[in-house]
Amino acid sequence: MASPALEPSEQLWNESFDTYYDAYFEELISDALVNRWGRFDDFTKIIVAVTASGSAISGWALWGQPGWKIIWLICSAIAALVSIVNTALGVQERIKAHSDDKRRFVQLRINLETFRYRLQAEPFDADKFNREFVEFRKIYTDNASLLKNDTFRTRQFTIRVQKQLNGRLADLIE
């Protein structure tokens, strides 16, 4: 037996949840990418600062101690390599881009939360709500088209973020 057709407001409620979920997912992905790239950038800044010219005086003192010369050389080499990689990968630009992505998807998620609240609280005007929802879908599509591929956005990474989101929305997911 086929299930009865949904009321237009229920159908819009369900469809808006899909867009809400997708926007929230991209928000969490962007946030996690900002955090990952931020940790890499912080590590780079710390190791470069430790081996910088001001700290080099400390390094010179260590050169006279047995075994420390090689440790200092290794640290300096790692600092130089990490600094080059940081610049080559455009870490600062990635952090900014993912921060912008997060901001856009947070805004869309909150607007969709408000829309869904209004779907329940206001008298249902199918034309009005459908037009609004179409606009939200357009915003989502526009935002999604601005996303760029990222080294850290692996399958495991996205699965972990999706589990986190599913945990947050467990009471809304059937």
C-alpha contacts under 8 A as a table, 3 or more apart, distances in Angstrom:
res1	aa1	res2	aa2	distance
6	L	9	S	8.00
6	L	10	E	5.93
6	L	11	Q	5.81
7	E	10	E	5.19
7	E	11	Q	6.20
8	P	11	Q	5.05
8	P	12	L	6.14
8	P	126	A	7.22
9	S	12	L	5.12
9	S	13	W	6.03
9	S	119	L	7.20
9	S	124	F	6.84
9	S	126	A	7.37
10	E	13	W	4.85
10	E	14	N	6.24
11	Q	14	N	5.21
11	Q	15	E	6.18
12	L	15	E	5.03
12	L	16	S	5.85
12	L	130	N	7.55
13	W	16	S	5.26
13	W	17	F	6.31
13	W	116	R	6.66
13	W	119	L	7.25
14	N	17	F	5.15
14	N	18	D	6.71
15	E	18	D	5.29
15	E	19	T	6.75
16	S	19	T	5.21
16	S	20	Y	6.00
16	S	112	L	7.20
16	S	116	R	7.23
16	S	133	F	7.13
17	F	20	Y	4.81
17	F	21	Y	5.91
18	D	21	Y	5.12
18	D	22	D	6.21
19	T	22	D	5.08
19	T	23	A	6.08
19	T	137	R	7.05
19	T	140	Y	7.50
20	Y	23	A	5.22
20	Y	24	Y	6.06
20	Y	108	L	7.91
20	Y	109	R	5.69
20	Y	112	L	6.00
20	Y	113	E	7.41
21	Y	24	Y	5.11
21	Y	25	F	6.03
22	D	25	F	5.02
22	D	26	E	6.29
23	A	26	E	5.22
23	A	27	E	6.13
23	A	105	F	5.44
23	A	106	V	7.52
23	A	108	L	6.71
23	A	109	R	5.75
23	A	140	Y	6.95
24	Y	27	E	4.94
24	Y	28	L	6.25
24	Y	105	F	6.74
24	Y	106	V	7.09
24	Y	109	R	5.93
24	Y	165	L	7.65
25	F	28	L	5.21
25	F	29	I	6.13
25	F	161	V	7.40
25	F	162	Q	6.72
25	F	165	L	6.62
26	E	29	I	4.92
26	E	30	S	6.01
26	E	101	D	7.92
26	E	102	K	7.27
26	E	105	F	6.58
27	E	30	S	5.22
27	E	31	D	6.18
27	E	101	D	7.12
27	E	102	K	4.74
27	E	103	R	7.65
27	E	105	F	5.13
27	E	106	V	5.99
28	L	31	D	4.98
28	L	32	A	6.07
28	L	102	K	7.42
28	L	161	V	6.73
28	L	165	L	7.68
29	I	32	A	5.18
29	I	33	L	6.15
29	I	158	T	7.15
29	I	161	V	6.46
30	S	33	L	5.08
30	S	34	V	6.15
30	S	98	H	5.10
30	S	99	S	6.73
30	S	101	D	6.18
30	S	102	K	5.17
31	D	34	V	5.13
31	D	35	N	6.29
31	D	98	H	7.14
31	D	99	S	7.06
31	D	102	K	6.09
32	A	35	N	5.03
32	A	36	R	6.19
32	A	161	V	7.99
33	L	36	R	5.04
33	L	37	W	6.05
33	L	95	I	7.64
33	L	98	H	6.70
33	L	152	F	7.02
33	L	153	R	7.55
34	V	37	W	5.35
34	V	38	G	5.72
34	V	94	R	7.78
34	V	95	I	5.22
34	V	98	H	5.87
34	V	99	S	6.43
35	N	38	G	4.94
35	N	39	R	6.15
36	R	39	R	5.30
36	R	40	F	6.48
36	R	152	F	7.84
37	W	40	F	5.07
37	W	41	D	6.09
37	W	91	V	6.44
37	W	94	R	7.45
37	W	95	I	6.30
38	G	41	D	4.97
38	G	42	D	6.02
38	G	95	I	6.81
39	R	42	D	5.03
39	R	43	F	6.10
40	F	43	F	5.15
40	F	44	T	6.22
40	F	86	N	7.97
41	D	44	T	5.03
41	D	45	K	6.23
41	D	86	N	6.97
41	D	91	V	6.76
41	D	92	Q	7.68
42	D	45	K	5.10
42	D	46	I	6.18
43	F	46	I	5.20
43	F	47	I	6.15
44	T	47	I	5.40
44	T	48	V	6.01
44	T	79	A	6.96
44	T	82	V	6.01
44	T	83	S	6.00
44	T	86	N	7.20
45	K	48	V	5.26
45	K	49	A	6.00
46	I	49	A	5.08
46	I	50	V	6.13
47	I	50	V	5.09
47	I	51	T	6.33
47	I	75	C	7.73
47	I	79	A	5.42
48	V	51	T	5.28
48	V	52	A	5.76
48	V	76	S	7.91
48	V	79	A	5.18
48	V	80	A	7.27
48	V	83	S	7.13
49	A	52	A	4.99
49	A	55	S	7.33
50	V	55	S	5.73
51	T	54	G	7.89
51	T	55	S	5.60
51	T	56	A	6.01
51	T	59	G	7.76
51	T	75	C	7.19
51	T	76	S	5.71
51	T	79	A	7.01
52	A	55	S	5.33
52	A	56	A	5.96
53	S	56	A	4.67
53	S	57	I	7.17
54	G	57	I	6.28
55	S	58	S	5.33
55	S	59	G	6.52
56	A	59	G	4.64
56	A	60	W	6.15
57	I	60	W	5.11
57	I	61	A	6.59
58	S	61	A	5.23
58	S	62	L	6.52
59	G	62	L	5.00
59	G	63	W	6.32
59	G	72	W	6.47
60	W	63	W	5.07
60	W	64	G	7.30
61	A	64	G	6.01
61	A	65	Q	7.52
62	L	65	Q	5.25
62	L	68	W	5.55
62	L	69	K	6.34
62	L	72	W	7.62
63	W	66	P	7.62
63	W	68	W	5.97
63	W	69	K	4.49
63	W	72	W	7.69
64	G	68	W	7.68
64	G	69	K	7.27
65	Q	68	W	5.63
65	Q	69	K	7.07
66	P	69	K	7.04
67	G	70	I	5.91
67	G	71	I	6.80
68	W	71	I	4.98
68	W	72	W	6.05
69	K	72	W	5.22
69	K	73	L	6.24
70	I	73	L	5.05
70	I	74	I	6.15
71	I	74	I	5.13
71	I	75	C	6.16
72	W	75	C	5.10
72	W	76	S	6.08
73	L	76	S	5.12
73	L	77	A	6.08
74	I	77	A	5.08
74	I	78	I	6.10
75	C	78	I	5.12
75	C	79	A	6.08
76	S	79	A	5.03
76	S	80	A	6.19
77	A	80	A	5.15
77	A	81	L	6.13
78	I	81	L	5.08
78	I	82	V	5.94
79	A	82	V	5.23
79	A	83	S	5.99
80	A	83	S	5.16
80	A	84	I	6.22
81	L	84	I	5.16
81	L	85	V	6.18
82	V	85	V	5.03
82	V	86	N	5.93
83	S	86	N	5.02
83	S	87	T	6.28
84	I	87	T	5.23
84	I	88	A	6.00
85	V	88	A	4.95
85	V	89	L	5.93
86	N	89	L	5.44
86	N	90	G	6.23
86	N	91	V	5.60
87	T	90	G	5.09
87	T	91	V	6.55
88	A	91	V	7.97
90	G	93	E	5.32
90	G	94	R	6.20
91	V	94	R	5.03
91	V	95	I	6.17
92	Q	95	I	5.16
92	Q	96	K	6.28
93	E	96	K	5.10
93	E	97	A	6.06
94	R	97	A	5.05
94	R	98	H	6.05
95	I	98	H	5.29
95	I	99	S	6.00
96	K	99	S	5.02
96	K	100	D	6.15
97	A	100	D	5.11
97	A	101	D	6.22
98	H	101	D	4.85
98	H	102	K	6.08
99	S	102	K	5.07
99	S	103	R	6.19
100	D	103	R	5.07
100	D	104	R	6.27
101	D	104	R	5.26
101	D	105	F	6.22
101	D	143	N	7.41
101	D	146	L	7.86
101	D	147	L	7.12
102	K	105	F	5.22
102	K	106	V	5.95
103	R	106	V	5.20
103	R	107	Q	6.23
104	R	107	Q	5.25
104	R	108	L	6.32
104	R	143	N	6.98
105	F	108	L	4.95
105	F	109	R	5.95
105	F	140	Y	7.88
105	F	143	N	7.39
106	V	109	R	5.05
106	V	110	I	6.13
107	Q	110	I	5.30
107	Q	111	N	6.16
108	L	111	N	5.06
108	L	112	L	6.09
108	L	136	F	7.40
108	L	139	I	7.56
108	L	140	Y	7.33
109	R	112	L	5.07
109	R	113	E	6.16
110	I	113	E	4.96
110	I	114	T	6.26
111	N	114	T	5.09
111	N	115	F	6.10
112	L	115	F	4.79
112	L	116	R	6.03
112	L	136	F	7.49
113	E	116	R	5.15
113	E	117	Y	6.14
114	T	117	Y	5.00
114	T	118	R	6.13
115	F	118	R	5.06
115	F	119	L	6.18
116	R	119	L	4.93
116	R	120	Q	6.70
117	Y	120	Q	5.44
117	Y	121	A	6.16
118	R	121	A	4.83
118	R	122	E	5.37
119	L	122	E	5.98
119	L	123	P	7.70
119	L	124	F	6.67
119	L	129	F	7.72
120	Q	123	P	7.93
124	F	129	F	7.50
125	D	128	K	5.45
125	D	129	F	6.10
126	A	129	F	5.34
126	A	130	N	5.81
127	D	130	N	5.20
127	D	131	R	6.10
128	K	131	R	5.31
128	K	132	E	6.34
129	F	132	E	5.07
129	F	133	F	6.09
130	N	133	F	5.04
130	N	134	V	6.11
131	R	134	V	5.15
131	R	135	E	6.35
132	E	135	E	5.11
132	E	136	F	6.35
133	F	136	F	4.95
133	F	137	R	6.23
134	V	137	R	5.07
134	V	138	K	6.27
135	E	138	K	4.99
135	E	139	I	6.22
136	F	139	I	5.02
136	F	140	Y	6.10
137	R	140	Y	4.98
137	R	141	T	6.09
138	K	141	T	5.04
138	K	142	D	6.07
139	I	142	D	5.06
139	I	143	N	6.05
140	Y	143	N	5.11
140	Y	144	A	5.99
141	T	144	A	5.07
141	T	145	S	6.11
142	D	145	S	5.20
142	D	146	L	6.71
143	N	146	L	5.32
143	N	147	L	6.99
144	A	147	L	5.41
149	N	153	R	7.34
150	D	153	R	5.29
151	T	154	T	7.12
152	F	157	F	7.34
153	R	157	F	5.87
153	R	158	T	6.52
154	T	157	F	5.03
154	T	158	T	6.27
155	R	158	T	5.27
155	R	159	I	6.17
156	Q	159	I	5.09
156	Q	160	R	6.15
157	F	160	R	5.20
157	F	161	V	6.33
158	T	161	V	5.08
158	T	162	Q	6.01
159	I	162	Q	5.02
159	I	163	K	6.19
160	R	163	K	5.22
160	R	164	Q	6.34
161	V	164	Q	4.99
161	V	165	L	6.23
162	Q	165	L	5.01
162	Q	166	N	6.05
163	K	166	N	5.01
163	K	167	G	6.13
164	Q	167	G	5.14
164	Q	168	R	6.42
165	L	168	R	5.03
165	L	169	L	6.18
166	N	169	L	5.09
166	N	170	A	5.51
166	N	173	I	7.53
167	G	170	A	5.09
168	R	171	D	7.98
169	L	172	L	5.31
169	L	173	I	6.23
170	A	173	I	5.25
170	A	174	E	7.85
171	D	174	E	7.62
